[in-house]
Amino acid sequence: MANLVKTLKNILLITITLLLTCKDVLANDPNNEFEQAMEQYKGKVVYVDFWASWCAPCRESFPWMNTMQANHQAQGFVILSINLDAQPTLADEFLEQTPANFGIIFDSKGLLAKRFKLKGMPSSYLFNRNGKLISTHTGFNATKQKKYEQEILQALVRE
């Protein structure tokens, strides 16, 4: 009987350890984080932006995204950015120099980049209030930002 109790205690400890490990893995899974964010942003227009610290146009896009978020958040607009740096310290240094006033998911293994079939940096994806992808872009500059802003404004007034 004592051996049975000891065995059951060991099984219980192993089970608890495995469950905690699985919970940590799910919490750090960029796909899971993305799904949770999109669920949280249901009913909003969502601009998903992929970036990395080495990307010069990404540095240009951040002030614009901060402005867009500030100007249109009340209308139901939200930005979710996805960092693809392999080393988190590179992203941290970038964010110290170029702050972000929007959500960031860290995807050091590029799982979301594969899922979205990323073609270049930065890349953006615009989702309407129903969660439907309505626009995609690669690159960023002053000319393109006007087009992106028009698409966002159009999405905000629809539905």
VMD Tcl script that builds the backbone (N, CA, C; Angstrom):
set m [mol new atoms 477]
animate dup $m
set s [atomselect $m all]
$s set {name element resname resid chain x y z} {
  {N N MET 1 A 0.821 -1.194 0.000}
  {CA C MET 1 A 0.000 0.000 0.000}
  {C C MET 1 A 0.865 1.258 0.000}
  {N N ALA 2 A 1.947 1.248 0.795}
  {CA C ALA 2 A 2.848 2.402 0.865}
  {C C ALA 2 A 3.493 2.654 -0.498}
  {N N ASN 3 A 3.846 1.540 -1.199}
  {CA C ASN 3 A 4.445 1.701 -2.533}
  {C C ASN 3 A 3.444 2.300 -3.516}
  {N N LEU 4 A 2.199 1.906 -3.418}
  {CA C LEU 4 A 1.163 2.430 -4.299}
  {C C LEU 4 A 0.979 3.933 -4.080}
  {N N VAL 5 A 0.948 4.361 -2.828}
  {CA C VAL 5 A 0.804 5.785 -2.507}
  {C C VAL 5 A 2.012 6.560 -3.039}
  {N N LYS 6 A 3.191 5.999 -2.847}
  {CA C LYS 6 A 4.412 6.650 -3.330}
  {C C LYS 6 A 4.391 6.758 -4.851}
  {N N THR 7 A 3.977 5.713 -5.534}
  {CA C THR 7 A 3.892 5.715 -6.995}
  {C C THR 7 A 2.871 6.745 -7.471}
  {N N LEU 8 A 1.715 6.787 -6.815}
  {CA C LEU 8 A 0.693 7.769 -7.197}
  {C C LEU 8 A 1.176 9.202 -6.972}
  {N N LYS 9 A 1.921 9.445 -5.898}
  {CA C LYS 9 A 2.481 10.773 -5.650}
  {C C LYS 9 A 3.458 11.155 -6.757}
  {N N ASN 10 A 4.294 10.206 -7.155}
  {CA C ASN 10 A 5.255 10.467 -8.235}
  {C C ASN 10 A 4.536 10.757 -9.553}
  {N N ILE 11 A 3.503 9.995 -9.841}
  {CA C ILE 11 A 2.730 10.222 -11.067}
  {C C ILE 11 A 2.079 11.606 -11.028}
  {N N LEU 12 A 1.551 11.972 -9.877}
  {CA C LEU 12 A 0.924 13.273 -9.723}
  {C C LEU 12 A 1.951 14.396 -9.926}
  {N N LEU 13 A 3.139 14.258 -9.342}
  {CA C LEU 13 A 4.183 15.271 -9.508}
  {C C LEU 13 A 4.607 15.389 -10.978}
  {N N ILE 14 A 4.765 14.282 -11.653}
  {CA C ILE 14 A 5.144 14.288 -13.066}
  {C C ILE 14 A 4.044 14.940 -13.900}
  {N N THR 15 A 2.797 14.606 -13.602}
  {CA C THR 15 A 1.670 15.186 -14.344}
  {C C THR 15 A 1.615 16.697 -14.164}
  {N N ILE 16 A 1.762 17.156 -12.932}
  {CA C ILE 16 A 1.740 18.598 -12.664}
  {C C ILE 16 A 2.893 19.291 -13.390}
  {N N THR 17 A 4.076 18.706 -13.355}
  {CA C THR 17 A 5.235 19.274 -14.041}
  {C C THR 17 A 4.979 19.367 -15.548}
  {N N LEU 18 A 4.430 18.318 -16.129}
  {CA C LEU 18 A 4.130 18.322 -17.566}
  {C C LEU 18 A 3.083 19.373 -17.914}
  {N N LEU 19 A 2.056 19.487 -17.096}
  {CA C LEU 19 A 1.023 20.485 -17.354}
  {C C LEU 19 A 1.585 21.899 -17.279}
  {N N LEU 20 A 2.413 22.173 -16.295}
  {CA C LEU 20 A 3.018 23.495 -16.181}
  {C C LEU 20 A 3.941 23.789 -17.361}
  {N N THR 21 A 4.677 22.777 -17.796}
  {CA C THR 21 A 5.559 22.940 -18.950}
  {C C THR 21 A 4.738 23.225 -20.201}
  {N N CYS 22 A 3.680 22.495 -20.417}
  {CA C CYS 22 A 2.820 22.718 -21.586}
  {C C CYS 22 A 2.212 24.107 -21.549}
  {N N LYS 23 A 1.802 24.559 -20.374}
  {CA C LYS 23 A 1.226 25.894 -20.243}
  {C C LYS 23 A 2.253 26.950 -20.646}
  {N N ASP 24 A 3.513 26.790 -20.200}
  {CA C ASP 24 A 4.571 27.736 -20.559}
  {C C ASP 24 A 4.838 27.719 -22.056}
  {N N VAL 25 A 4.824 26.552 -22.656}
  {CA C VAL 25 A 5.057 26.441 -24.100}
  {C C VAL 25 A 3.945 27.140 -24.854}
  {N N LEU 26 A 2.697 26.931 -24.466}
  {CA C LEU 26 A 1.571 27.588 -25.133}
  {C C LEU 26 A 1.631 29.098 -24.944}
  {N N ALA 27 A 2.040 29.549 -23.755}
  {CA C ALA 27 A 2.104 30.982 -23.486}
  {C C ALA 27 A 3.161 31.656 -24.351}
  {N N ASN 28 A 4.212 30.942 -24.730}
  {CA C ASN 28 A 5.289 31.499 -25.534}
  {C C ASN 28 A 5.157 31.141 -27.003}
  {N N ASP 29 A 4.049 30.608 -27.409}
  {CA C ASP 29 A 3.827 30.229 -28.801}
  {C C ASP 29 A 3.267 31.427 -29.561}
  {N N PRO 30 A 4.021 31.971 -30.526}
  {CA C PRO 30 A 3.537 33.138 -31.265}
  {C C PRO 30 A 2.199 32.897 -31.971}
  {N N ASN 31 A 1.980 31.695 -32.490}
  {CA C ASN 31 A 0.697 31.397 -33.134}
  {C C ASN 31 A -0.447 31.525 -32.134}
  {N N ASN 32 A -0.244 31.006 -30.939}
  {CA C ASN 32 A -1.248 31.092 -29.882}
  {C C ASN 32 A -1.468 32.552 -29.469}
  {N N GLU 33 A -0.377 33.302 -29.308}
  {CA C GLU 33 A -0.489 34.723 -28.947}
  {C C GLU 33 A -1.257 35.490 -30.020}
  {N N PHE 34 A -0.965 35.187 -31.290}
  {CA C PHE 34 A -1.641 35.867 -32.390}
  {C C PHE 34 A -3.142 35.564 -32.363}
  {N N GLU 35 A -3.490 34.297 -32.184}
  {CA C GLU 35 A -4.909 33.914 -32.145}
  {C C GLU 35 A -5.624 34.598 -30.991}
  {N N GLN 36 A -4.973 34.655 -29.833}
  {CA C GLN 36 A -5.576 35.315 -28.674}
  {C C GLN 36 A -5.771 36.805 -28.937}
  {N N ALA 37 A -4.778 37.435 -29.552}
  {CA C ALA 37 A -4.886 38.867 -29.862}
  {C C ALA 37 A -6.015 39.118 -30.856}
  {N N MET 38 A -6.090 38.303 -31.900}
  {CA C MET 38 A -7.139 38.500 -32.900}
  {C C MET 38 A -8.524 38.274 -32.289}
  {N N GLU 39 A -8.618 37.359 -31.354}
  {CA C GLU 39 A -9.889 37.135 -30.651}
  {C C GLU 39 A -10.234 38.372 -29.816}
  {N N GLN 40 A -9.235 38.916 -29.142}
  {CA C GLN 40 A -9.419 40.110 -28.316}
  {C C GLN 40 A -9.813 41.316 -29.174}
  {N N TYR 41 A -9.306 41.389 -30.400}
  {CA C TYR 41 A -9.560 42.528 -31.281}
  {C C TYR 41 A -10.742 42.317 -32.220}
  {N N LYS 42 A -11.567 41.318 -31.955}
  {CA C LYS 42 A -12.763 41.099 -32.782}
  {C C LYS 42 A -13.589 42.374 -32.831}
  {N N GLY 43 A -14.082 42.695 -34.023}
  {CA C GLY 43 A -14.877 43.903 -34.194}
  {C C GLY 43 A -14.046 45.144 -34.462}
  {N N LYS 44 A -12.726 44.999 -34.495}
  {CA C LYS 44 A -11.833 46.122 -34.771}
  {C C LYS 44 A -11.127 45.903 -36.110}
  {N N VAL 45 A -10.658 46.988 -36.697}
  {CA C VAL 45 A -9.799 46.903 -37.877}
  {C C VAL 45 A -8.385 46.697 -37.349}
  {N N VAL 46 A -7.728 45.626 -37.796}
  {CA C VAL 46 A -6.412 45.251 -37.262}
  {C C VAL 46 A -5.353 45.336 -38.359}
  {N N TYR 47 A -4.296 46.076 -38.071}
  {CA C TYR 47 A -3.143 46.216 -38.958}
  {C C TYR 47 A -2.021 45.391 -38.340}
  {N N VAL 48 A -1.654 44.294 -38.988}
  {CA C VAL 48 A -0.591 43.411 -38.501}
  {C C VAL 48 A 0.680 43.749 -39.260}
  {N N ASP 49 A 1.736 44.055 -38.528}
  {CA C ASP 49 A 2.985 44.492 -39.145}
  {C C ASP 49 A 4.131 43.594 -38.693}
  {N N PHE 50 A 4.855 43.029 -39.664}
  {CA C PHE 50 A 6.047 42.224 -39.385}
  {C C PHE 50 A 7.273 43.121 -39.498}
  {N N TRP 51 A 8.190 43.022 -38.522}
  {CA C TRP 51 A 9.374 43.868 -38.525}
  {C C TRP 51 A 10.550 43.166 -37.866}
  {N N ALA 52 A 11.737 43.748 -38.073}
  {CA C ALA 52 A 12.960 43.269 -37.433}
  {C C ALA 52 A 13.881 44.463 -37.202}
  {N N SER 53 A 14.807 44.327 -36.286}
  {CA C SER 53 A 15.679 45.438 -35.909}
  {C C SER 53 A 16.587 45.891 -37.043}
  {N N TRP 54 A 16.947 44.997 -37.930}
  {CA C TRP 54 A 17.869 45.318 -39.022}
  {C C TRP 54 A 17.187 45.992 -40.209}
  {N N CYS 55 A 15.884 46.130 -40.173}
  {CA C CYS 55 A 15.085 46.634 -41.289}
  {C C CYS 55 A 14.945 48.157 -41.212}
  {N N ALA 56 A 15.622 48.868 -42.119}
  {CA C ALA 56 A 15.563 50.344 -42.128}
  {C C ALA 56 A 14.145 50.872 -42.369}
  {N N PRO 57 A 13.385 50.350 -43.336}
  {CA C PRO 57 A 12.019 50.841 -43.511}
  {C C PRO 57 A 11.131 50.584 -42.286}
  {N N CYS 58 A 11.457 49.564 -41.507}
  {CA C CYS 58 A 10.691 49.300 -40.284}
  {C C CYS 58 A 10.832 50.473 -39.320}
  {N N ARG 59 A 12.037 51.030 -39.221}
  {CA C ARG 59 A 12.267 52.197 -38.358}
  {C C ARG 59 A 11.420 53.379 -38.811}
  {N N GLU 60 A 11.260 53.525 -40.123}
  {CA C GLU 60 A 10.444 54.603 -40.670}
  {C C GLU 60 A 8.959 54.384 -40.372}
  {N N SER 61 A 8.546 53.133 -40.338}
  {CA C SER 61 A 7.120 52.839 -40.182}
  {C C SER 61 A 6.622 53.033 -38.749}
  {N N PHE 62 A 7.480 52.894 -37.756}
  {CA C PHE 62 A 7.025 52.936 -36.366}
  {C C PHE 62 A 6.403 54.270 -35.963}
  {N N PRO 63 A 7.016 55.417 -36.275}
  {CA C PRO 63 A 6.352 56.678 -35.920}
  {C C PRO 63 A 4.981 56.813 -36.593}
  {N N TRP 64 A 4.888 56.385 -37.848}
  {CA C TRP 64 A 3.602 56.430 -38.555}
  {C C TRP 64 A 2.579 55.522 -37.874}
  {N N MET 65 A 2.996 54.305 -37.517}
  {CA C MET 65 A 2.064 53.387 -36.846}
  {C C MET 65 A 1.628 53.949 -35.491}
  {N N ASN 66 A 2.551 54.556 -34.746}
  {CA C ASN 66 A 2.179 55.181 -33.464}
  {C C ASN 66 A 1.126 56.259 -33.678}
  {N N THR 67 A 1.312 57.080 -34.711}
  {CA C THR 67 A 0.350 58.147 -35.019}
  {C C THR 67 A -0.994 57.565 -35.432}
  {N N MET 68 A -0.964 56.566 -36.298}
  {CA C MET 68 A -2.212 55.934 -36.744}
  {C C MET 68 A -2.965 55.337 -35.563}
  {N N GLN 69 A -2.262 54.650 -34.695}
  {CA C GLN 69 A -2.882 54.043 -33.513}
  {C C GLN 69 A -3.523 55.126 -32.645}
  {N N ALA 70 A -2.783 56.212 -32.401}
  {CA C ALA 70 A -3.298 57.289 -31.551}
  {C C ALA 70 A -4.504 57.981 -32.188}
  {N N ASN 71 A -4.435 58.219 -33.489}
  {CA C ASN 71 A -5.495 58.969 -34.170}
  {C C ASN 71 A -6.768 58.169 -34.417}
  {N N HIS 72 A -6.659 56.853 -34.512}
  {CA C HIS 72 A -7.815 56.063 -34.946}
  {C C HIS 72 A -8.240 54.965 -33.980}
  {N N GLN 73 A -7.591 54.878 -32.847}
  {CA C GLN 73 A -7.926 53.848 -31.859}
  {C C GLN 73 A -9.383 53.970 -31.413}
  {N N ALA 74 A -9.847 55.180 -31.222}
  {CA C ALA 74 A -11.228 55.393 -30.755}
  {C C ALA 74 A -12.252 54.923 -31.783}
  {N N GLN 75 A -11.851 54.852 -33.044}
  {CA C GLN 75 A -12.740 54.385 -34.111}
  {C C GLN 75 A -12.695 52.867 -34.276}
  {N N GLY 76 A -11.882 52.195 -33.454}
  {CA C GLY 76 A -11.813 50.743 -33.550}
  {C C GLY 76 A -10.639 50.239 -34.365}
  {N N PHE 77 A -9.547 50.987 -34.361}
  {CA C PHE 77 A -8.341 50.581 -35.091}
  {C C PHE 77 A -7.278 50.150 -34.103}
  {N N VAL 78 A -6.584 49.067 -34.426}
  {CA C VAL 78 A -5.521 48.578 -33.553}
  {C C VAL 78 A -4.380 48.024 -34.406}
  {N N ILE 79 A -3.173 48.202 -33.898}
  {CA C ILE 79 A -1.977 47.675 -34.573}
  {C C ILE 79 A -1.405 46.561 -33.718}
  {N N LEU 80 A -1.033 45.487 -34.377}
  {CA C LEU 80 A -0.359 44.358 -33.739}
  {C C LEU 80 A 0.909 44.103 -34.543}
  {N N SER 81 A 2.050 44.263 -33.910}
  {CA C SER 81 A 3.297 44.066 -34.639}
  {C C SER 81 A 3.947 42.752 -34.218}
  {N N ILE 82 A 4.674 42.176 -35.163}
  {CA C ILE 82 A 5.319 40.888 -34.926}
  {C C ILE 82 A 6.799 41.035 -35.231}
  {N N ASN 83 A 7.603 40.872 -34.196}
  {CA C ASN 83 A 9.049 40.989 -34.347}
  {C C ASN 83 A 9.650 39.642 -34.698}
  {N N LEU 84 A 10.562 39.655 -35.674}
  {CA C LEU 84 A 11.169 38.409 -36.153}
  {C C LEU 84 A 12.656 38.288 -35.816}
  {N N ASP 85 A 13.171 39.118 -34.919}
  {CA C ASP 85 A 14.575 39.010 -34.533}
  {C C ASP 85 A 14.838 37.691 -33.815}
  {N N ALA 86 A 15.953 37.052 -34.147}
  {CA C ALA 86 A 16.316 35.791 -33.505}
  {C C ALA 86 A 16.742 36.021 -32.059}
  {N N GLN 87 A 17.286 37.196 -31.778}
  {CA C GLN 87 A 17.733 37.521 -30.423}
  {C C GLN 87 A 16.861 38.641 -29.850}
  {N N PRO 88 A 16.186 38.387 -28.741}
  {CA C PRO 88 A 15.300 39.395 -28.152}
  {C C PRO 88 A 16.002 40.710 -27.820}
  {N N THR 89 A 17.294 40.671 -27.498}
  {CA C THR 89 A 18.005 41.909 -27.158}
  {C C THR 89 A 18.040 42.876 -28.337}
  {N N LEU 90 A 18.073 42.342 -29.566}
  {CA C LEU 90 A 18.056 43.211 -30.748}
  {C C LEU 90 A 16.732 43.966 -30.845}
  {N N ALA 91 A 15.643 43.276 -30.580}
  {CA C ALA 91 A 14.329 43.918 -30.590}
  {C C ALA 91 A 14.234 44.943 -29.461}
  {N N ASP 92 A 14.760 44.614 -28.293}
  {CA C ASP 92 A 14.729 45.538 -27.159}
  {C C ASP 92 A 15.486 46.828 -27.480}
  {N N GLU 93 A 16.657 46.695 -28.099}
  {CA C GLU 93 A 17.445 47.870 -28.472}
  {C C GLU 93 A 16.690 48.719 -29.498}
  {N N PHE 94 A 16.088 48.076 -30.468}
  {CA C PHE 94 A 15.283 48.780 -31.478}
  {C C PHE 94 A 14.169 49.569 -30.795}
  {N N LEU 95 A 13.458 48.922 -29.877}
  {CA C LEU 95 A 12.315 49.552 -29.211}
  {C C LEU 95 A 12.725 50.686 -28.275}
  {N N GLU 96 A 13.950 50.626 -27.748}
  {CA C GLU 96 A 14.449 51.742 -26.943}
  {C C GLU 96 A 14.622 52.982 -27.817}
  {N N GLN 97 A 15.111 52.774 -29.040}
  {CA C GLN 97 A 15.352 53.886 -29.968}
  {C C GLN 97 A 14.075 54.299 -30.702}
  {N N THR 98 A 13.209 53.333 -30.958}
  {CA C THR 98 A 11.996 53.561 -31.740}
  {C C THR 98 A 10.822 52.946 -30.983}
  {N N PRO 99 A 10.275 53.668 -30.009}
  {CA C PRO 99 A 9.209 53.099 -29.173}
  {C C PRO 99 A 7.942 52.745 -29.962}
  {N N ALA 100 A 7.215 51.795 -29.419}
  {CA C ALA 100 A 5.958 51.345 -30.024}
  {C C ALA 100 A 4.827 51.540 -29.029}
  {N N ASN 101 A 3.738 52.145 -29.498}
  {CA C ASN 101 A 2.553 52.336 -28.661}
  {C C ASN 101 A 1.462 51.355 -29.070}
  {N N PHE 102 A 1.865 50.143 -29.392}
  {CA C PHE 102 A 0.944 49.105 -29.838}
  {C C PHE 102 A 1.494 47.759 -29.424}
  {N N GLY 103 A 0.673 46.721 -29.558}
  {CA C GLY 103 A 1.049 45.381 -29.124}
  {C C GLY 103 A 2.146 44.766 -29.974}
  {N N ILE 104 A 2.994 43.965 -29.330}
  {CA C ILE 104 A 4.091 43.294 -30.025}
  {C C ILE 104 A 4.110 41.828 -29.634}
  {N N ILE 105 A 4.229 40.977 -30.641}
  {CA C ILE 105 A 4.447 39.548 -30.430}
  {C C ILE 105 A 5.867 39.249 -30.897}
  {N N PHE 106 A 6.615 38.543 -30.088}
  {CA C PHE 106 A 7.982 38.173 -30.446}
  {C C PHE 106 A 7.972 36.766 -31.033}
  {N N ASP 107 A 8.477 36.651 -32.257}
  {CA C ASP 107 A 8.455 35.390 -33.005}
  {C C ASP 107 A 9.857 35.084 -33.519}
  {N N SER 108 A 10.745 34.725 -32.601}
  {CA C SER 108 A 12.157 34.531 -32.954}
  {C C SER 108 A 12.394 33.355 -33.900}
  {N N LYS 109 A 11.447 32.451 -33.984}
  {CA C LYS 109 A 11.608 31.294 -34.884}
  {C C LYS 109 A 10.900 31.495 -36.226}
  {N N GLY 110 A 10.214 32.609 -36.380}
  {CA C GLY 110 A 9.561 32.915 -37.649}
  {C C GLY 110 A 8.337 32.070 -37.958}
  {N N LEU 111 A 7.681 31.558 -36.928}
  {CA C LEU 111 A 6.508 30.704 -37.148}
  {C C LEU 111 A 5.369 31.460 -37.824}
  {N N LEU 112 A 5.123 32.688 -37.377}
  {CA C LEU 112 A 4.060 33.482 -38.000}
  {C C LEU 112 A 4.466 33.953 -39.391}
  {N N ALA 113 A 5.750 34.221 -39.579}
  {CA C ALA 113 A 6.233 34.608 -40.916}
  {C C ALA 113 A 5.963 33.493 -41.919}
  {N N LYS 114 A 6.182 32.259 -41.505}
  {CA C LYS 114 A 5.880 31.105 -42.384}
  {C C LYS 114 A 4.383 30.999 -42.623}
  {N N ARG 115 A 3.626 31.178 -41.588}
  {CA C ARG 115 A 2.171 31.086 -41.691}
  {C C ARG 115 A 1.619 32.114 -42.679}
  {N N PHE 116 A 2.190 33.329 -42.653}
  {CA C PHE 116 A 1.732 34.396 -43.534}
  {C C PHE 116 A 2.470 34.416 -44.879}
  {N N LYS 117 A 3.414 33.484 -45.056}
  {CA C LYS 117 A 4.199 33.420 -46.298}
  {C C LYS 117 A 4.848 34.777 -46.611}
  {N N LEU 118 A 5.547 35.292 -45.610}
  {CA C LEU 118 A 6.184 36.600 -45.691}
  {C C LEU 118 A 7.134 36.687 -46.880}
  {N N LYS 119 A 7.038 37.789 -47.636}
  {CA C LYS 119 A 7.861 37.960 -48.829}
  {C C LYS 119 A 8.958 38.997 -48.649}
  {N N GLY 120 A 8.851 39.856 -47.661}
  {CA C GLY 120 A 9.840 40.903 -47.439}
  {C C GLY 120 A 9.556 41.654 -46.157}
  {N N MET 121 A 10.445 42.616 -45.858}
  {CA C MET 121 A 10.306 43.377 -44.615}
  {C C MET 121 A 10.279 44.860 -44.921}
  {N N PRO 122 A 9.462 45.623 -44.214}
  {CA C PRO 122 A 8.352 45.141 -43.400}
  {C C PRO 122 A 7.219 44.638 -44.290}
  {N N SER 123 A 6.369 43.840 -43.734}
  {CA C SER 123 A 5.156 43.381 -44.416}
  {C C SER 123 A 3.978 43.664 -43.503}
  {N N SER 124 A 2.874 44.080 -44.116}
  {CA C SER 124 A 1.695 44.381 -43.310}
  {C C SER 124 A 0.470 43.710 -43.897}
  {N N TYR 125 A -0.468 43.424 -43.010}
  {CA C TYR 125 A -1.713 42.736 -43.356}
  {C C TYR 125 A -2.843 43.492 -42.659}
  {N N LEU 126 A -3.833 43.886 -43.422}
  {CA C LEU 126 A -4.955 44.630 -42.869}
  {C C LEU 126 A -6.184 43.729 -42.827}
  {N N PHE 127 A -6.772 43.605 -41.639}
  {CA C PHE 127 A -7.957 42.789 -41.427}
  {C C PHE 127 A -9.137 43.699 -41.115}
  {N N ASN 128 A -10.287 43.396 -41.703}
  {CA C ASN 128 A -11.479 44.201 -41.413}
  {C C ASN 128 A -12.071 43.810 -40.060}
  {N N ARG 129 A -13.182 44.430 -39.716}
  {CA C ARG 129 A -13.803 44.194 -38.406}
  {C C ARG 129 A -14.307 42.759 -38.222}
  {N N ASN 130 A -14.464 42.046 -39.331}
  {CA C ASN 130 A -14.892 40.639 -39.268}
  {C C ASN 130 A -13.717 39.676 -39.252}
  {N N GLY 131 A -12.503 40.200 -39.209}
  {CA C GLY 131 A -11.317 39.357 -39.185}
  {C C GLY 131 A -10.893 38.854 -40.551}
  {N N LYS 132 A -11.472 39.420 -41.607}
  {CA C LYS 132 A -11.125 39.011 -42.969}
  {C C LYS 132 A -9.948 39.849 -43.472}
  {N N LEU 133 A -8.956 39.169 -44.049}
  {CA C LEU 133 A -7.807 39.845 -44.629}
  {C C LEU 133 A -8.269 40.626 -45.856}
  {N N ILE 134 A -8.026 41.948 -45.863}
  {CA C ILE 134 A -8.499 42.770 -46.976}
  {C C ILE 134 A -7.365 43.425 -47.762}
  {N N SER 135 A -6.138 43.398 -47.208}
  {CA C SER 135 A -5.035 44.055 -47.907}
  {C C SER 135 A -3.703 43.542 -47.363}
  {N N THR 136 A -2.717 43.442 -48.245}
  {CA C THR 136 A -1.359 43.075 -47.831}
  {C C THR 136 A -0.371 44.012 -48.517}
  {N N HIS 137 A 0.752 44.267 -47.835}
  {CA C HIS 137 A 1.785 45.148 -48.389}
  {C C HIS 137 A 3.165 44.657 -47.985}
  {N N THR 138 A 4.128 44.927 -48.846}
  {CA C THR 138 A 5.529 44.688 -48.518}
  {C C THR 138 A 6.268 45.999 -48.726}
  {N N GLY 139 A 7.062 46.380 -47.733}
  {CA C GLY 139 A 7.824 47.617 -47.806}
  {C C GLY 139 A 7.088 48.763 -47.145}
  {N N PHE 140 A 7.819 49.878 -46.978}
  {CA C PHE 140 A 7.219 51.067 -46.386}
  {C C PHE 140 A 8.046 52.281 -46.792}
  {N N ASN 141 A 7.353 53.342 -47.230}
  {CA C ASN 141 A 7.966 54.643 -47.474}
  {C C ASN 141 A 6.860 55.684 -47.468}
  {N N ALA 142 A 7.227 56.954 -47.627}
  {CA C ALA 142 A 6.247 58.039 -47.539}
  {C C ALA 142 A 5.134 57.888 -48.558}
  {N N THR 143 A 5.456 57.448 -49.764}
  {CA C THR 143 A 4.436 57.271 -50.800}
  {C C THR 143 A 3.455 56.173 -50.413}
  {N N LYS 144 A 3.991 55.068 -49.935}
  {CA C LYS 144 A 3.142 53.938 -49.565}
  {C C LYS 144 A 2.278 54.232 -48.346}
  {N N GLN 145 A 2.788 55.016 -47.413}
  {CA C GLN 145 A 2.023 55.253 -46.182}
  {C C GLN 145 A 0.695 55.942 -46.480}
  {N N LYS 146 A 0.640 56.787 -47.484}
  {CA C LYS 146 A -0.627 57.442 -47.838}
  {C C LYS 146 A -1.643 56.412 -48.330}
  {N N LYS 147 A -1.176 55.472 -49.137}
  {CA C LYS 147 A -2.057 54.414 -49.636}
  {C C LYS 147 A -2.550 53.555 -48.470}
  {N N TYR 148 A -1.638 53.188 -47.570}
  {CA C TYR 148 A -2.004 52.360 -46.421}
  {C C TYR 148 A -3.037 53.079 -45.553}
  {N N GLU 149 A -2.803 54.364 -45.346}
  {CA C GLU 149 A -3.722 55.135 -44.510}
  {C C GLU 149 A -5.115 55.193 -45.144}
  {N N GLN 150 A -5.179 55.371 -46.457}
  {CA C GLN 150 A -6.469 55.377 -47.157}
  {C C GLN 150 A -7.205 54.057 -46.959}
  {N N GLU 151 A -6.493 52.949 -47.088}
  {CA C GLU 151 A -7.107 51.632 -46.906}
  {C C GLU 151 A -7.629 51.454 -45.488}
  {N N ILE 152 A -6.861 51.928 -44.522}
  {CA C ILE 152 A -7.280 51.832 -43.119}
  {C C ILE 152 A -8.540 52.665 -42.891}
  {N N LEU 153 A -8.531 53.896 -43.384}
  {CA C LEU 153 A -9.692 54.771 -43.199}
  {C C LEU 153 A -10.935 54.191 -43.870}
  {N N GLN 154 A -10.766 53.607 -45.051}
  {CA C GLN 154 A -11.898 52.978 -45.728}
  {C C GLN 154 A -12.431 51.802 -44.916}
  {N N ALA 155 A -11.522 51.005 -44.348}
  {CA C ALA 155 A -11.947 49.853 -43.541}
  {C C ALA 155 A -12.683 50.308 -42.282}
  {N N LEU 156 A -12.274 51.434 -41.729}
  {CA C LEU 156 A -12.918 51.935 -40.513}
  {C C LEU 156 A -14.339 52.412 -40.752}
  {N N VAL 157 A -14.628 52.944 -41.938}
  {CA C VAL 157 A -15.980 53.445 -42.191}
  {C C VAL 157 A -16.926 52.366 -42.709}
  {N N ARG 158 A -16.375 51.240 -43.154}
  {CA C ARG 158 A -17.224 50.125 -43.603}
  {C C ARG 158 A -17.821 49.418 -42.398}
  {N N GLU 159 A -18.955 48.811 -42.621}
  {CA C GLU 159 A -19.652 47.986 -41.607}
  {C C GLU 159 A -20.030 48.795 -40.412}
}
mol reanalyze $m
mol bondsrecalc $m
mol representation Tube
mol addrep $m
